Amino acid sequence: MSHHPRTFVQALIASLLPVAAWAGPVNVNTADASTLARELDGIGPVKAQAIVEYRQKNGPFRAAEDLLKVQGIGQRVLDQNRSNIRIEKTGQAPSAAAKQSPARQPAAGN
């Protein structure tokens, strides 16, 4: 009986996909409640709404640990989502493309 490494690798990849497909990076300073609930493990609609309300009342989160101040968010939930939590302030600097030097304009009087 021969083993097929390719089949094993395919099975391994398939077993990992559902985990990767459920959670994704999310900016907790800009995401709405439905996005937070969809993208963060252990965060349902009620906790997601609590995150949004906390942010509206207290301003943007400065660090992932600030989520512990939200009622219902504990260390376990924070730890399991840490790699997917993004903390970018609202109204951040423009993207790199926008930072490039402006296009040259014709000289006045031409």
N, C-alpha and C positions, 0 to 999 in steps of 0.2 A: 504494500500500500504506500503510495507516494504522497507526500504533502506538497501542496502548492502554495509557495510563499505569497504569490499574488493574491490568492483567495484570502489568505490570512490578513494581509495588509488591507484589502478592501473591507473585510469584516471589521477590522480595527477602526478604520476611518469611519465607517457607517455607524459604529457604536459611539463614536465621539461627536458626530454631527448634531444630534439632538441637543446636547449640552451647549454647543457653540451657537446654535440657532435661536436659543431662547433668550439669551441676554446679550446686550450690545452696549457699546459706549453711549452714555447719555449725560448731557450737561444738566445737572440738577438746578442750575440757575436760570435756565431758559425753557426746559421741557414742561409740557402741560401734564396734568395728572394722568391722562390715559397713556401717554408715552412712558412716564415713570413706571406705571403699573405693568406695562407690557415689557419693558426692557430690564427691569431690576427684579431679581429673584427675591421672593418673600415679601414683596411690596404689592399689595392689592389696591383696589380703588380707594379704600378708606385711608390707608397710610399714604398713598400717593397724594391725595387731596390735602392731607395734613402737612406734607412737605411743601406743597404750593402755598398753602395758607401761612405757614411759618415764614417762608421766603418773602411773601408779600408784606407781612407785618414787620419782619426784622431785617429785611434787606438780603442781598446775595450771600450765599454760603462762601466762606473763605477757605475752608478745608473740608475734606470728606468727614472728619470727626465731628463737624458741626451738625451733621445729620442726627447725632445722638441726642441733640437738644429737642428733636421733634418727638412728640409723644408717640409711643408705639414702635420706635426705631431703636433696636438694641445693638449691642456689640456684634452679635452673631450675624444679623442682617447686614451690618456695615462690612464685616469681614468677608462675607460671601459675595459682596458686590463691589468691593474696593477696586478691582481691576477695570470695572465698567463705569465707575463714577468719574465724571469730568467736572472740574470746578473752574469754569470760565465765567468771568463777570459779564453781565449784560452790557452791551455797547462797547465791547473791546475794540482794540485797534483794528483797522481794516486788514484784509488779507494781504499776503505778500505781493500779489499781482497789483493791488491798489497802491502799494507803497513804492512801486517803481517810479522813476522820474516821469514827470508829466510829458506828454507829447509836445514837441516844439511847435510853437505857433508862429505864424508869419509876423514879421516886424511891422509895427504900426506905420501907417502911411503908405503901404504898398497896395 
